[in-house]
Every structure is written in structure tokens, then in C-alpha cells.
Amino acid sequence: MKAFVYALAIVGLCGFGSHAQTIEKEAPAGFDVARTDIAHGRIDSVQYASKTVGTSRKALVYTPPGFSKKKKYPVLYLLHGIGGDEKEWLTGGKPQVILDNLYAQNKLEPMIVVMPNGRAMKDDRAVGNIFDKDKVEAFATFEKDLLNDLIPYVEKTYPALKDREHRAIAGLSMGGGQSLNFGLGNLNKFAWVGGFSSAPNTKTPQELVPDLEAAQKQLKLLWISCGDADGLIPFSKRTHDYLYQHDVPHVYYVEPGGHDFKVWKNGLYMYSQFLFKPVDVASLNKYTVLGTPASSNIRSAKYPQILPDNRVVFRTKAPGAQKVQVDLGKKYDMVKDTAGFWSVTTDSISRGFHYYSLLIDGLPVADPASETFYGMGRMASGIEIPDRDEAFYALRDVPHGDIRIKRYYSKPLNAWREMYVYAPPGYDQNASQKYPVLYLLHGGGEDERGWSTQGRTDLILDNLIAAGKAKPMLIVMMDGNIPNAGGLAGFNETVLKTFENELKGAVIPFVESNFRVDAEPKSRALAGLSMGGLQTLYAGIRNTNMFSNLGVFSSGWFANNPKLSDPQYAFMKENASTINSNLKHLWVSQGGKEDIAHQNGQIMLKKFDDMGVKYEYSEYAGGHSWPVWRHDLYMFAPLLFQ
């Protein structure tokens, strides 16, 4: 493997000393080749009495070069995989060679390394069917053997430091799962925990880290690594995703490779250099070779990749192109290699969903590796950046509704139209129940697909309904685009009136004729984002006899267009008492000051105050973007129809 030196200084945050050291990003060539010109450690085979198993058990113990019984050492417990035993690391991984070489380069704290047999049963040989139930269960039993028998033996026999800050655990495959299970389950015993290609025995993240605050405070280092072609990588990724979401510092290290010692040796090389030294927690998300393919990629596409610090690696093949860029709001120049592949790594990208395009010799095109979305007034690529607040729209094991595509003929527009309708869980089974309806509008440059695809409407409502936080409801996502209106540039009262006619004369009648809905005003709500917020303000405010709730997301009458806004404010002022009495909620929300609609919205709310129009206001950090609008729906839906 090529050496990529990552010049990150490890600073004194953990109280183990003040010296700084740089850690390589990947093992260099020759890291596992024995050298004759350096001092060597020693490997001994030992036996210890196991009360847990009721027999004497074997382990290998590595002591470092210059080992002295007059000195106290920290200890790393290094575990093997399901098909191995205490010799697996020795025969397949050359740990003594890797560690000796690191000591010679002054990159390692002197430590004792214990390689036990993690199959805690009387016949612990790796023979026969290694997947027999009793053999698999023996790997779980090893936790008791490790804590009650092996660790006491090591600390009695060797000059070992006995506090948790000087005790580490790591392992490969089945041993990686054991290390995460035992280490995170016993933070009073281990401060350093590593899992290399952790196997299906790994507990679910919620079981692994039941006390998030304790993990944040007590862990010196949590290391999770895997090869990108390893079929077991989902077990590592789900743990990383959970830790990221709950802000537990850790390394998520992905490298080229499968389920083999190439990956595991590199894991030991990297992980061991962190142990028993000060750790710069802020730098942990920079230690990786590869990123994780974005969830918005097409099936099996490896790029774009998202790095743990939310930088994005883009890669595409265009051998005949002269210039290729990624347009992600900011334009990034890509660099071409000899095979015709262009690549670039961006800055850290903000959370949530983003549209992007490739610019190939100036022509904007969709990335063939990405799913495409109708936004920006055309089909564009999209990328989903992990969000620590994404739990509310995550796919969970709860009852799920579905989204139905319905075509209808619009007499007001004299055209066939399409709507997306979310039906809640149980809609088809509860044949006598009538449901309230939220009519939900998209923004400019998008259409009826926006809220269902980019907005994650179905998942947000599924989770809210399952938690008892929102009433089961239908959500109608209609096409708010008016033919030949010219988009926002042509936005005027005629266009708004046409939309109102479409909503009242076509959409609502179709829904109430084709779905089991409560057709009373108390059971209707209207909401929209950006352009859809203006449509809500116009059609909703003028028809409060039809709607009990209105939601205006990242929107407001244009302060620089009094020809459009002044008549709306005049209408509201004249009808303020009717608006206040008819509406249960007039809910207005925005992103932060970076939201391009923020200033208009603030000016509008001041007008509301002056007119005595009652409203509720919410602000969520972010720009004019889907993370804000997803959160708006999450906050607005529970208010409805209560």
C-alpha cells in the first residue's frame, strides 16, 4: 500500500503526556516485513486457570523490545475471528513484526499484547463446524472468562497497569464484534476499544452504547474499521451512523479491501499507534482512506463518497472532456487521471439533501452515479449528507403508509395533472374511518415529487404516527406549477388566483371524491415551502372558511414588490378577526439568517403584528433547503387536527 502521511498532531487532551506525534493515514510498504537491524519483542505461550470454563486455557503474550519487569505496562487484548484461535493473529497477521517496526520508529507506546482464544469452552479448538451453536455461544461466554480469569492472570503474572485508562481491546471479524460488545459494555474496564471488520455478533448500536453520556466521557478511543468490499461492512456502518447521530467521538476507517488480513494488519498498524497517548478528538473524523457511498447513489455506485467529516469525494469518467467540475452551489474543479477518471474532494458540506450537477466542458449534466431529482427547474443529481438530527425521517421498524400517484383532469387548467397522496398506515384496513387532509405544496423549480422524494414526507409521518405524536392523516402533494406562468419571475396575483382555482376547483374535489376524508374545514390544512408558502398565504388566507390550519415555510410576501404584497396585506387587515377566529394555527417557520427568505419573512411578521393577525413562529438553523423543510413538517404535523 502507498504511504499517505497525514500530518495531524496528536495533542494532550487525555492526560497521558504532552508529546506530539504524527500518525500516518495508511500503513506504508514494508510495515509488516521483519527487519534484522532493530530490537525485537518476545512472544510466549501461557496457560491460565479459567473458572468460567472449568479448565486451563491458552493465550499468547507479546512483550515489547526492552521489556523489563521493573516497569509497568499498559495491555492490549487482541482477539481472533470465528475460524481461528490464539495463534490466528500470529500466523496470519504478523503482529510482532508490525509492532517491532513501530517501536523502532518510535511510533508506539510500549505495551503488552495478549492474544487469547476467544472460544470459551473446554474443547476450544477451531475444528469441525465452527458455526455450531455451542461454539458460537462460547464467543459470548468469553466475556466472563476475559474479565474474571484472563485479565486477573495477566495483571498478576506481568507488570501490567491495572486501571481502565491503560487497558485496550481490539479484534478482527468475530473478535471485532467481541471487542465492541465487551469493551463498550465494560467501560469501567476498557478505555480503548477497536473493531476490525466486526462480524454479525456485534450488538445493535442501541445495545452497544446504552449510556451515550458515559461513552462520550469515558472512551479514550473508539475505532471502527472495515474494507469497502467486505460483505460485513453494514455492521460497522450502522454502528458509525448511530455514534455520529449521537455525537460520540470515534474513528470510522474504511479502506480498499475485503474480509482479510490485508485489512486487519492495517487496522492493527493504525489503531495501535493511538493507544495510551493523548488523543485529539477533533481530528478523529479525518482518519480514513475511503468514504462511504452516499445513500443517494444509484445501486452499487461507489461514488460520490462521503468522508466522516462530511467532505465529499466525487469521481466520474469522461476521457474526452477538457474540463469537468462539480456544481454544488460552489463549483469544484476536478482532476483527471491517466485512465480518464476525474475526481475532486470538496469542503465539508452541510447536512441533509443537496442538488448538484456535473459541468462537462461547461454543460450541466446529471451524475450517472446519482439518483436524479426534479429540482432547479430540471432533472438534477442529489446527494444526502448525514444529519445528526435525521432520526425523525429515518426508516424505522414501524407501521408504514404508502404514497399513491393519482392522475386527474383539471377543468380550471384544461389539462391532465398528477398528485402524490400519502395514505397513513391502516388506511386500507380501516374501511369506515374518514381522515383529515394536509395539502402540502412544493417550492419553485420543483413539482409534486418534491415532498415525497426530497422531503421524506412518508417516513416523517410514519414515525410521528407510530410515536403517537401526530394524527393519522392523508397528505396531498399537488403540482403547484401553473402552465405558462414563468416561475417566480412571473409570479403575480393572476397566477396565484389560477392556483387557488386549481386547488378549490380540481384538487380538493378529486381528493374528497376518491379518498375517505373528512370534508369539514376543521379537517383540512394547507402548507407549503417557498413558492408554496406564497400560494398558502394567498389561497389559505382568502379561504379560512375551508382550512383550520395553515403552514408557511421559508416564505413571505416580497418586500420589494408592493404591487403584489400590498393588496394581500390590505385583505388581511380587513379580515384579521375572521382569520384569527377561523384558524387554529397560522404557523410560520424559517431557517436561520442564511435562509434567503428570512428577511422577507421577518418584514411580513412585523406587518402581521401591526394588523393584529395571530401566528406562531418557529426557526430552525439552516438555509433555504430541505433539512429545514423536513423539520418544518416534523414540527407542523403534530399540531394538526388535535
C-alpha positions in Angstrom: 0.0 0.0 0.0 1.1 3.5 -0.7 2.0 5.7 2.2 -0.2 8.7 2.7 1.2 10.7 5.6 -1.5 12.7 7.4 0.2 15.4 9.3 -2.2 15.6 12.2 -0.7 16.4 15.5 -2.0 14.5 18.5 -2.4 17.0 21.3 -2.6 16.5 25.0 -6.2 16.1 25.8 -6.3 12.9 27.8 -3.6 13.3 30.3 -1.1 10.8 29.1 1.7 13.2 28.3 2.4 16.3 26.2 4.5 15.0 23.4 3.0 15.4 19.9 3.2 12.7 17.2 2.0 12.5 13.6 0.0 9.4 12.6 0.1 8.0 9.1 -3.2 7.7 7.3 -2.4 4.2 6.0 0.4 1.6 6.5 3.4 2.2 4.3 5.0 -0.5 2.2 7.1 -2.9 4.3 5.3 -2.2 7.5 4.8 -6.0 8.0 8.3 -7.1 6.8 10.7 -8.3 9.5 13.9 -6.3 10.0 17.2 -7.7 11.3 18.5 -4.3 12.2 16.1 -3.5 15.1 15.3 -4.8 18.5 12.6 -7.4 18.8 9.8 -8.2 21.3 9.1 -11.7 22.5 6.0 -14.0 22.2 5.3 -16.5 24.9 2.6 -19.2 25.1 1.0 -19.2 28.6 -1.8 -21.1 30.3 -4.2 -19.7 32.9 -6.8 -21.3 35.1 -10.3 -20.5 33.9 -13.0 -20.9 36.5 -15.5 -19.8 33.8 -14.8 -22.7 31.6 -13.5 -25.1 34.3 -10.2 -25.9 32.6 -6.8 -24.5 31.8 -6.8 -22.2 28.8 -4.0 -20.9 26.4 -3.0 -17.5 25.3 -0.1 -15.9 23.5 1.6 -12.8 25.1 3.8 -10.3 23.3 6.2 -8.3 25.4 7.9 -5.3 23.7 11.6 -4.8 22.9 13.5 -3.9 26.1 10.7 -5.4 28.3 11.5 -5.1 32.0 9.6 -6.5 35.0 10.7 -3.3 36.8 8.4 -1.2 34.6 4.6 -1.2 34.4 3.0 -1.6 31.0 -0.5 -1.0 29.5 -2.2 -4.0 27.9 -3.9 -4.6 24.6 -6.2 -7.7 24.4 -6.2 -8.7 20.7 -8.9 -11.1 19.6 -9.2 -13.5 16.6 -12.0 -14.5 14.2 -14.6 -17.3 14.3 -12.4 -19.7 12.4 -9.2 -19.0 14.4 -7.7 -19.4 17.8 -5.0 -17.7 19.9 -2.5 -18.3 17.0 -4.5 -16.8 14.2 -3.0 -13.3 14.6 0.5 -14.7 14.8 0.2 -16.9 11.7 -1.9 -14.5 9.5 -1.2 -11.0 10.8 2.5 -10.9 12.0 1.6 -8.6 14.9 5.1 -9.0 16.4 6.7 -7.7 13.2 4.3 -4.8 12.8 4.8 -3.8 16.5 8.5 -4.2 16.4 8.8 -2.0 13.4 6.6 0.7 15.0 8.7 0.6 18.2 11.9 1.0 16.1 10.3 4.2 14.5 9.3 5.5 18.0 5.7 5.4 17.0 4.3 3.2 19.7 3.9 3.3 23.4 5.5 0.1 25.0 2.7 -2.3 25.7 1.9 -5.9 26.4 -0.3 -7.6 23.8 -2.4 -10.6 24.9 -3.8 -12.9 22.2 -6.3 -15.3 23.8 -8.6 -18.0 22.5 -11.9 -16.3 22.3 -13.9 -19.5 22.1 -14.6 -20.1 25.8 -15.3 -23.8 26.0 -13.4 -26.9 27.1 -12.7 -28.0 23.6 -11.8 -24.6 22.2 -10.1 -25.9 19.0 -11.1 -24.4 15.7 -12.2 -27.7 14.3 -15.4 -29.2 12.9 -18.4 -26.9 12.2 -17.2 -23.6 13.6 -20.8 -22.3 13.3 -22.2 -24.9 15.7 -24.5 -23.2 18.3 -22.3 -24.1 21.3 -19.2 -22.8 19.6 -20.8 -19.5 18.7 -22.2 -19.2 22.2 -18.7 -19.8 23.5 -17.6 -16.5 22.0 -20.2 -14.7 24.1 -19.1 -16.7 27.2 -15.6 -15.4 26.7 -16.6 -12.0 28.2 -16.8 -13.6 31.6 -13.6 -15.6 31.0 -11.8 -12.4 29.9 -13.0 -10.3 32.8 -12.8 -12.8 35.7 -10.0 -15.1 34.7 -7.7 -13.9 31.9 -7.3 -10.2 33.0 -6.6 -11.1 36.6 -4.0 -13.7 35.5 -2.2 -11.2 33.2 -2.1 -8.5 35.9 -0.8 -10.9 38.4 1.8 -12.5 36.2 3.1 -9.5 34.3 4.0 -5.9 35.3 0.7 -4.6 34.0 -1.0 -1.3 34.8 -4.4 -2.2 36.2 -6.6 0.9 35.6 -9.0 1.2 32.7 -7.1 4.0 31.1 -4.2 1.5 30.4 -6.4 -1.3 29.1 -7.4 -1.7 25.5 -9.3 -4.3 23.5 -9.5 -5.0 19.7 -10.2 -7.8 17.4 -10.9 -9.0 13.8 -14.3 -10.3 12.5 -15.9 -12.3 15.3 -13.2 -10.9 17.6 -14.1 -7.4 16.4 -17.7 -8.0 17.5 -16.5 -9.3 20.8 -14.2 -6.3 21.3 -17.1 -3.8 20.7 -19.5 -5.8 22.8 -17.2 -6.4 25.7 -15.3 -3.1 25.5 -18.3 -0.8 25.2 -20.2 -3.0 27.7 -17.5 -2.6 30.3 -16.3 1.0 30.2 -15.1 0.6 33.8 -12.6 -1.9 32.4 -11.6 -0.6 29.0 -10.9 3.0 27.7 -9.7 1.9 24.3 -11.9 -0.2 22.0 -11.4 -1.3 18.4 -13.3 -3.4 16.0 -11.8 -4.5 12.7 -14.4 -5.9 10.2 -16.7 -6.6 13.1 -19.0 -9.6 12.4 -22.7 -10.2 12.9 -22.2 -11.0 16.6 -21.8 -7.2 17.1 -24.7 -6.0 19.2 -27.1 -3.4 17.8 -25.9 0.2 18.4 -28.5 0.9 21.0 -27.3 -2.2 22.9 -23.7 -1.4 22.4 -23.9 2.1 23.7 -26.9 2.3 26.1 -25.4 5.2 28.0 -24.2 7.8 25.4 -23.0 10.3 28.0 -20.8 7.7 29.7 -19.3 6.7 26.3 -18.6 10.3 25.5 -16.9 10.9 28.8 -15.0 7.6 29.4 -13.8 6.4 26.0 -10.3 7.5 25.1 -10.6 6.0 21.6 -13.3 4.0 19.7 -12.0 2.6 16.4 -14.2 1.0 13.8 -12.7 -0.1 10.5 -13.6 -2.3 7.6 -12.7 -3.0 4.0 -15.0 -1.4 1.4 -15.6 -4.7 -0.4 -16.3 -6.6 2.8 -19.8 -8.0 3.0 -19.9 -7.3 6.7 -19.4 -3.6 6.3 -23.1 -2.8 7.1 -22.4 -3.9 10.8 -19.7 -1.3 11.1 -21.6 1.4 9.2 -24.7 1.0 11.3 -22.6 1.5 14.5 -20.8 4.5 12.9 -24.2 6.0 11.9 -25.6 5.7 15.4 -22.4 7.1 17.0 -22.3 10.0 14.5 -26.0 10.8 15.2 -25.4 10.9 18.9 -22.1 12.8 18.8 -19.9 10.0 20.3 -16.3 10.7 19.1 -14.8 7.8 17.1 -12.8 6.8 14.1 -14.7 5.2 11.2 -11.9 3.9 8.9 -12.8 2.5 5.5 -10.1 1.2 3.2 -9.9 -0.7 -0.1 -10.2 -4.5 0.6 -12.3 -7.4 1.7 -12.5 -9.6 4.8 -8.9 -10.5 5.1 -5.6 -9.9 6.8 -4.6 -7.1 4.4 -7.3 -5.0 6.1 -6.7 -6.3 9.6 -3.0 -5.8 9.6 -3.5 -2.2 8.5 -6.1 -1.9 11.3 -3.6 -3.0 13.9 -0.9 -0.8 12.5 -3.2 2.3 12.6 -5.1 1.6 15.8 -2.0 0.6 17.9 -0.4 4.0 17.3 -3.2 5.8 19.1 -3.1 3.7 22.2 -2.1 5.1 25.6 -1.3 8.5 24.3 -3.2 11.9 24.2 -5.9 11.9 21.5 -7.0 14.9 19.6 -10.8 14.1 19.5 -11.4 16.8 16.9 -9.2 15.1 14.3 -10.7 11.6 14.6 -13.2 12.1 11.7 -10.2 12.7 9.3 -8.7 9.2 9.7 -9.9 7.1 6.8 -8.7 6.1 3.3 -12.2 5.9 1.7 -15.5 7.5 2.3 -18.9 5.8 2.4 -21.0 5.8 -0.8 -23.8 8.3 -0.4 -27.3 6.8 0.3 -28.5 8.9 -2.7 -26.2 6.9 -5.1 -27.7 4.5 -7.6 -27.4 0.9 -6.7 -23.8 -0.3 -6.4 -22.2 3.0 -7.3 -19.2 3.6 -5.1 -19.0 7.4 -5.8 -19.8 10.0 -4.6 -18.4 9.0 -1.3 -18.9 10.9 2.0 -16.0 11.2 4.4 -16.6 11.1 8.1 -16.2 14.9 8.3 -18.8 15.3 5.5 -16.4 16.2 2.8 -17.4 14.5 -0.4 -15.3 12.7 -3.0 -16.7 12.9 -6.5 -15.4 10.7 -9.3 -16.6 10.3 -12.9 -15.3 9.0 -16.2 -15.1 11.5 -19.1 -11.9 10.7 -21.0 -12.7 13.1 -23.9 -13.5 16.1 -21.7 -11.3 19.1 -21.4 -12.7 20.5 -18.1 -15.0 18.8 -15.5 -16.4 20.5 -12.4 -18.9 19.6 -9.7 -21.5 22.4 -9.2 -22.7 22.0 -5.6 -23.6 25.6 -5.1 -19.9 26.2 -5.1 -18.0 24.9 -8.2 -15.1 22.5 -7.6 -12.6 21.7 -10.4 -12.0 18.0 -10.9 -8.6 16.5 -11.8 -8.2 13.9 -14.5 -6.0 10.7 -14.2 -4.4 8.7 -16.9 -7.5 6.3 -17.1 -9.8 9.2 -17.9 -11.4 9.5 -14.4 -12.0 12.9 -13.0 -12.1 13.3 -9.2 -12.3 16.0 -6.5 -12.7 16.2 -2.8 -15.0 19.1 -1.6 -15.1 21.1 1.6 -17.3 19.8 4.4 -20.9 20.0 3.1 -23.8 21.0 5.3 -26.3 18.3 6.4 -29.2 17.0 4.5 -30.2 17.0 0.9 -28.4 19.0 -1.8 -28.9 19.2 -5.6 -25.7 19.1 -7.7 -24.6 18.8 -11.3 -21.5 17.8 -13.2 -20.3 20.5 -15.6 -18.6 18.8 -18.5 -16.9 21.4 -20.7 -19.5 23.8 -19.4 -22.6 21.7 -20.0 -24.5 20.9 -16.8 -25.5 17.2 -16.7 -26.7 14.7 -14.1 -24.1 12.5 -12.5 -24.8 8.9 -13.8 -23.8 7.6 -10.4 -26.5 9.5 -8.6 -30.3 9.3 -8.3 -31.9 12.2 -10.1 -34.5 14.6 -8.7 -36.7 17.2 -10.2 -35.3 20.4 -8.8 -33.7 23.6 -10.0 -36.3 23.5 -12.8 -34.8 20.3 -14.3 -33.7 16.9 -13.5 -30.5 17.1 -11.3 -28.4 14.8 -9.2 -28.8 14.9 -5.5 -26.7 13.9 -2.5 -27.8 13.2 1.0 -25.3 14.3 3.6 -25.6 12.7 7.1 -27.5 14.8 9.6 -27.3 14.3 13.4 -30.9 15.3 13.6 -32.1 12.8 10.9 -33.7 10.3 13.3 -37.2 11.8 12.7 -37.1 10.9 9.0 -35.1 7.6 9.3 -36.5 4.3 8.0 -37.7 2.5 11.2 -39.4 -0.7 12.1 -42.8 0.9 12.5 -46.1 0.6 10.5 -45.7 2.3 7.2 -48.1 4.1 5.0 -47.7 4.5 1.3 -47.6 7.1 -1.4 -50.1 6.8 -4.3 -49.7 8.5 -7.6 -53.0 9.8 -8.9 -53.8 11.4 -12.3 -56.8 13.7 -12.6 -58.3 16.0 -15.2 -58.3 19.7 -14.2 -61.1 21.7 -15.6 -59.6 25.0 -14.4 -56.4 24.3 -16.3 -57.9 22.2 -19.0 -55.2 19.6 -18.6 -54.3 16.3 -17.1 -52.4 16.7 -13.8 -50.8 14.5 -11.3 -50.7 14.4 -7.5 -48.9 12.3 -4.9 -51.0 11.2 -1.9 -49.6 9.8 1.3 -52.1 7.3 2.9 -51.3 6.5 6.6 -50.8 3.0 8.0 -54.1 1.2 8.2 -55.9 3.3 5.6 -57.0 0.3 3.6 -57.9 -1.8 6.6 -59.9 0.9 8.4 -62.7 1.0 5.8 -65.1 3.0 7.8 -62.6 5.7 9.1 -62.5 9.1 7.5 -59.2 11.0 7.6 -58.2 14.7 7.8 -56.1 16.0 4.9 -53.0 18.2 4.7 -52.5 19.8 1.3 -48.7 20.2 1.0 -47.0 22.5 -1.6 -43.5 22.4 -3.0 -41.2 25.2 -3.9 -40.2 26.9 -7.2 -38.3 24.7 -9.7 -39.8 21.5 -8.1 -43.1 19.7 -8.5 -45.4 17.2 -6.8 -42.5 14.7 -6.4 -40.5 17.1 -4.2 -42.2 16.5 -0.8 -42.4 12.7 -1.3 -38.8 12.2 -2.5 -36.6 15.0 -1.3 -38.9 15.8 1.6 -39.2 12.2 3.1 -42.9 13.0 3.9 -44.0 9.4 4.3 -41.1 8.5 6.7 -41.7 11.6 8.8 -45.4 10.9 9.2 -44.9 7.1 9.7 -42.6 7.9 12.6 -44.8 10.6 14.1 -47.9 8.5 13.9 -46.1 5.4 15.4 -44.9 7.6 18.3 -48.5 8.9 18.9 -47.3 12.5 18.1 -49.5 13.1 15.0 -53.0 12.1 14.0 -53.2 9.7 11.0 -53.9 11.9 8.0 -53.7 12.0 4.3 -51.1 14.3 2.8 -51.8 15.5 -0.8 -48.8 16.7 -2.6 -50.1 18.5 -5.7 -48.3 20.2 -8.6 -48.2 23.9 -7.8 -46.8 24.9 -11.1 -49.2 26.9 -13.3 -48.7 26.5 -17.1 -47.0 29.4 -18.8 -46.7 31.3 -15.5 -42.9 31.9 -15.9 -41.9 30.7 -12.5 -41.2 33.1 -9.7 -40.3 35.8 -12.2 -43.8 35.8 -13.4 -45.4 35.4 -10.0 -48.4 37.8 -9.8 -51.9 37.8 -8.5 -53.3 36.3 -11.7 -51.0 33.2 -11.3 -52.0 33.0 -7.6 -55.7 33.2 -8.4 -55.2 30.4 -11.0 -53.6 28.3 -8.4 -56.5 29.0 -6.0 -59.0 27.9 -8.6 -57.0 24.7 -9.3 -56.8 23.9 -5.6 -60.5 24.6 -4.9 -62.0 23.5 -8.3 -60.0 20.4 -9.1 -57.7 19.1 -6.4 -59.9 19.2 -3.3 -63.0 17.8 -5.2 -60.9 15.0 -6.6 -59.4 14.0 -3.2 -62.8 14.2 -1.5 -64.4 12.0 -4.2 -61.6 9.4 -4.3 -60.4 9.1 -0.7 -62.2 8.6 2.6 -61.7 12.0 4.0 -63.5 14.2 6.5 -64.6 17.1 4.3 -65.1 19.6 7.1 -62.9 22.7 7.4 -61.6 21.5 10.8 -60.1 18.5 9.0 -58.3 20.4 6.2 -54.9 22.1 6.4 -52.7 23.8 3.8 -49.0 24.3 3.9 -46.1 25.0 1.6 -42.4 25.9 1.3 -41.0 29.0 -0.5 -43.2 29.4 -3.6 -45.7 27.0 -2.0 -45.7 29.2 1.1 -46.8 32.2 -1.0 -49.5 30.0 -2.5 -50.6 29.1 1.0 -50.6 32.7 2.1 -52.9 33.6 -0.9 -55.3 30.7 -1.2 -55.3 29.8 2.5 -55.8 33.3 4.0 -58.6 34.0 1.5 -60.3 30.8 2.3 -60.1 30.3 6.1 -63.6 29.1 6.0 -62.1 26.0 4.2 -59.0 25.4 6.3 -58.3 25.2 10.0 -54.5 25.3 9.8 -52.0 27.0 7.6 -48.2 26.4 7.4 -45.9 28.9 5.8 -42.3 27.5 5.5 -39.4 29.8 4.4 -41.6 32.3 2.7 -43.1 35.8 2.9 -44.6 38.4 0.7 -41.9 40.1 -1.3 -40.9 43.3 0.4 -39.6 44.8 -2.9 -42.9 44.0 -4.7 -45.6 46.2 -3.1 -47.8 45.8 -6.2 -48.2 42.1 -5.2 -47.9 42.3 -1.5 -49.9 45.4 -0.6 -53.3 44.0 -1.7 -52.6 40.9 0.3 -51.8 42.9 3.5 -54.9 45.0 2.8 -57.1 41.9 2.6 -55.6 40.5 5.9 -56.0 43.8 7.7 -59.7 44.0 6.7 -60.3 40.4 7.6 -58.0 40.0 10.6 -60.7 39.0 13.1 -62.1 36.4 10.7 -58.6 34.9 10.1 -57.9 34.8 13.8 -61.2 33.1 14.6 -61.2 30.6 11.8 -57.6 29.4 12.0 -56.5 27.2 14.8 -52.8 27.6 13.7 -51.2 30.0 11.4 -47.7 28.6 11.7 -44.8 30.4 10.1 -41.3 29.0 10.1 -37.9 29.8 8.6 -34.3 28.7 8.5 -31.7 31.0 10.1 -30.4 34.2 8.6 -28.8 32.2 5.8 -32.3 31.3 4.6 -32.8 33.6 1.6 -36.5 34.1 2.7 -35.6 35.1 6.2 -35.7 38.9 5.7 -38.9 38.9 3.8 -40.4 36.7 6.4 -39.4 39.0 9.2 -40.8 42.0 7.4 -44.1 40.1 6.9 -44.4 39.1 10.5 -44.0 42.7 11.6 -46.9 43.5 9.3 -48.9 40.7 10.9 -48.1 42.2 14.3 -49.3 45.7 13.2 -52.5 44.2 11.8 -53.2 42.1 14.8 -53.1 38.8 12.9 -52.2 36.0 15.3 -49.5 33.5 14.3 -46.9 31.1 15.7 -43.3 31.3 14.8 -40.5 28.7 14.6 -36.9 28.9 13.4 -34.6 26.1 12.7 -30.9 26.5 11.9 -30.2 26.2 8.2 -30.6 27.8 4.8 -33.3 27.7 2.1 -33.1 23.9 2.0 -34.7 20.5 2.6 -33.2 19.9 6.0 -35.1 23.0 7.2 -38.4 22.0 5.4 -38.3 18.4 6.6 -38.0 19.7 10.1 -40.9 22.1 9.5 -43.2 19.3 8.5 -42.0 17.3 11.6 -42.9 20.2 13.8 -46.1 21.3 12.0 -47.8 17.9 11.5 -48.3 17.2 15.3 -50.2 20.5 15.6 -52.9 19.4 13.2 -56.4 18.1 13.8 -55.9 17.7 17.5 
